Amino acid sequence: MSKPELPAIARVGLSVALIVGMAISGLLFLRARPTVATPEPVALAAAQAQAAHESAGVDLGADRRDVNAVLSARVAALEARVAEAPEEPALLAELARLLHDGHREEQAIAWYQRAMTADPSDTSLLFDLAAVHVVLGDWESAASILEARLASVREDATALYNLGAVRANQGRTADAIRHFEAAGEATTDPDLGARVANALTRLRGA
């Protein structure tokens, strides 16, 4: 019998979806805007790079820099803005997510932590930070972040769902089912409810 596809993890951030090429799972994160799959960063031809960035208002210029150079320039520009307003949560979060989406996970972690300190009420940062640890394969750090959230808000359906997904990917099926069941009871979101039901079907049929 082939191994069932394991459940996805919900990310409540603003950045594009990441697909993690691991043997046991593909991890997608929910967000407020449509999900888009992003491959590993590569240097694109000039025309491709310009087209890829037009929607974000990024002009690659006459020197036709590659995507990684553009990312570095955007990071530097944001860092300069942060230097002028070091406690501005929106800027800190924007920089963290830019680094996250640019596959600079270790740097993203530090900026997520700063953003969370500046605005502890923004739970989307918590889920994005957990998502970075998932990308790095650090399942326990992701679980610890989610468990800390649940220690203060026991019926956070997204945290319950994400913790279930982490445990499923660790092979802890009984724990995963318990968290998914709790998420299903807690959520009023039909989309998340459907994901929960799908996850439970997969795990119970394994």
C-alpha positions as CSV (number, residue, x, y, z in Angstrom):
1,M,0.0,0.0,0.0
2,S,1.4,3.4,-0.9
3,K,1.9,6.0,1.8
4,P,-0.9,8.5,1.9
5,E,-0.1,12.2,1.2
6,L,0.3,13.9,4.5
7,P,-1.6,17.0,5.6
8,A,-0.5,20.5,4.7
9,I,0.3,23.2,7.2
10,A,-1.6,26.5,7.3
11,R,0.4,29.6,7.2
12,V,-1.4,32.8,8.0
13,G,1.1,35.2,6.5
14,L,1.3,37.4,3.4
15,S,4.1,35.6,1.5
16,V,3.8,33.2,-1.4
17,A,3.5,29.5,-0.7
18,L,6.6,27.3,-0.3
19,I,6.8,23.7,-1.5
20,V,9.3,21.7,0.6
21,G,10.8,18.8,-1.3
22,M,11.0,16.3,1.6
23,A,10.4,12.6,1.2
24,I,7.3,12.5,3.4
25,S,5.5,15.7,2.7
26,G,4.7,18.7,0.6
27,L,3.9,21.7,2.9
28,L,1.6,24.4,1.7
29,F,0.6,27.4,3.8
30,L,-2.8,29.2,3.7
31,R,-2.8,32.9,3.3
32,A,-5.1,35.8,2.7
33,R,-4.2,36.0,-1.0
34,P,-4.2,33.2,-3.6
35,T,-1.5,30.5,-3.1
36,V,1.3,30.4,-5.6
37,A,4.0,27.8,-5.7
38,T,7.6,29.0,-5.6
39,P,10.6,26.9,-6.7
40,E,14.1,27.1,-5.4
41,P,15.7,30.5,-6.4
42,V,17.4,30.4,-9.7
43,A,19.0,33.1,-11.9
44,L,16.5,33.9,-14.7
45,A,17.1,35.4,-18.1
46,A,16.6,39.2,-18.1
47,A,13.1,39.1,-19.8
48,Q,11.9,36.4,-17.4
49,A,13.2,38.2,-14.4
50,Q,11.6,41.5,-15.4
51,A,8.2,39.8,-16.0
52,A,8.4,38.0,-12.7
53,H,8.8,41.2,-10.8
54,E,6.6,43.6,-12.7
55,S,3.6,42.7,-10.5
56,A,5.6,43.7,-7.4
57,G,6.7,47.0,-9.0
58,V,10.3,46.0,-9.2
59,D,12.3,47.3,-12.2
60,L,15.4,45.3,-12.9
61,G,16.9,48.1,-14.8
62,A,19.3,48.3,-17.7
63,D,22.0,46.1,-16.1
64,R,19.5,43.1,-16.1
65,R,20.4,41.9,-12.7
66,D,19.2,38.3,-11.8
67,V,16.5,37.6,-9.3
68,N,18.9,37.0,-6.4
69,A,20.5,40.4,-6.9
70,V,17.1,42.0,-6.9
71,L,16.3,40.2,-3.7
72,S,19.5,41.5,-2.1
73,A,18.7,45.0,-3.2
74,R,15.2,44.8,-1.8
75,V,16.5,43.4,1.5
76,A,19.0,46.3,1.7
77,A,16.4,48.9,1.0
78,L,14.1,47.4,3.7
79,E,16.9,47.2,6.2
80,A,17.6,50.9,5.6
81,R,14.0,51.7,6.4
82,V,14.0,49.5,9.5
83,A,17.1,51.4,10.7
84,E,15.1,54.6,10.6
85,A,12.1,52.9,12.5
86,P,13.6,49.9,14.3
87,E,10.4,49.2,16.3
88,E,7.9,49.5,13.5
89,P,6.1,46.1,13.4
90,A,5.0,46.3,9.8
91,L,8.5,47.0,8.5
92,L,10.0,44.2,10.6
93,A,7.3,41.7,9.4
94,E,7.8,42.8,5.8
95,L,11.6,42.2,6.0
96,A,11.1,38.8,7.7
97,R,8.7,37.7,5.0
98,L,10.9,38.9,2.2
99,L,13.8,36.9,3.6
100,H,11.5,33.9,4.1
101,D,10.2,34.0,0.6
102,G,13.8,34.5,-0.7
103,H,14.8,31.2,1.0
104,R,17.0,33.0,3.5
105,E,15.4,31.2,6.4
106,E,18.0,31.7,9.2
107,Q,17.9,35.5,8.6
108,A,14.1,35.4,8.5
109,I,13.9,33.7,11.9
110,A,15.7,36.6,13.6
111,W,13.5,39.2,12.0
112,Y,10.3,37.3,12.8
113,Q,11.4,37.2,16.4
114,R,12.0,41.0,16.4
115,A,8.6,41.6,14.7
116,M,6.8,39.4,17.3
117,T,8.5,41.4,20.1
118,A,7.3,44.6,18.5
119,D,3.8,43.3,18.0
120,P,2.9,40.3,20.2
121,S,-0.7,40.4,19.1
122,D,0.0,39.6,15.4
123,T,-0.5,35.8,15.4
124,S,0.3,35.6,11.7
125,L,3.9,36.1,12.6
126,L,3.8,33.2,14.9
127,F,2.6,30.9,12.2
128,D,5.1,32.2,9.7
129,L,7.9,31.6,12.2
130,A,6.7,28.1,12.7
131,A,6.6,27.7,8.9
132,V,10.3,28.7,8.6
133,H,11.3,26.0,11.1
134,V,9.3,23.5,9.0
135,V,11.1,24.5,5.9
136,L,14.4,23.9,7.8
137,G,13.1,20.5,8.9
138,D,13.2,21.5,12.5
139,W,9.8,20.0,13.5
140,E,10.3,20.3,17.2
141,S,10.9,24.0,17.1
142,A,7.8,24.4,15.0
143,A,5.8,22.3,17.5
144,S,7.2,24.3,20.4
145,I,6.0,27.6,18.9
146,L,2.5,26.1,18.3
147,E,2.3,24.6,21.7
148,A,3.2,27.9,23.3
149,R,0.3,29.5,21.4
150,L,-2.1,26.8,22.5
151,A,-1.0,27.2,26.2
152,S,-2.5,30.6,26.1
153,V,-5.3,30.1,23.5
154,R,-6.4,26.5,23.8
155,E,-9.0,26.6,21.0
156,D,-6.9,28.3,18.3
157,A,-8.0,26.2,15.4
158,T,-5.1,27.1,13.1
159,A,-2.5,26.3,15.7
160,L,-4.2,23.0,16.4
161,Y,-4.3,22.2,12.7
162,N,-0.7,23.1,12.2
163,L,0.4,21.1,15.3
164,G,-1.5,18.1,13.9
165,A,0.3,18.5,10.6
166,V,3.7,18.7,12.3
167,R,2.9,15.5,14.3
168,A,1.6,13.7,11.2
169,N,4.9,14.5,9.4
170,Q,6.8,13.2,12.4
171,G,4.9,9.9,12.2
172,R,3.0,10.6,15.4
173,T,-0.3,9.6,14.0
174,A,-2.3,9.3,17.2
175,D,-1.2,12.8,18.3
176,A,-1.9,14.2,14.9
177,I,-5.5,12.8,14.9
178,R,-6.1,14.3,18.4
179,H,-5.0,17.7,17.3
180,F,-7.0,17.6,14.0
181,E,-10.1,16.5,15.9
182,A,-9.7,19.5,18.3
183,A,-9.1,21.8,15.3
184,G,-12.3,20.6,13.7
185,E,-14.3,21.3,16.9
186,A,-12.7,24.7,17.3
187,T,-13.0,26.1,13.8
188,T,-15.8,28.0,12.2
189,D,-13.9,28.4,8.9
190,P,-15.3,26.0,6.3
191,D,-12.0,25.9,4.3
192,L,-10.0,24.9,7.4
193,G,-12.8,22.5,8.4
194,A,-12.5,20.9,5.0
195,R,-8.7,20.6,5.4
196,V,-9.2,19.0,8.8
197,A,-11.7,16.5,7.4
198,N,-9.3,15.6,4.6
199,A,-6.4,15.2,7.0
200,L,-8.4,12.9,9.3
201,T,-9.5,10.8,6.3
202,R,-6.0,10.3,5.1
203,L,-4.6,9.5,8.6
204,R,-7.4,7.1,9.5
205,G,-7.0,5.3,6.2
206,A,-3.2,4.9,6.6
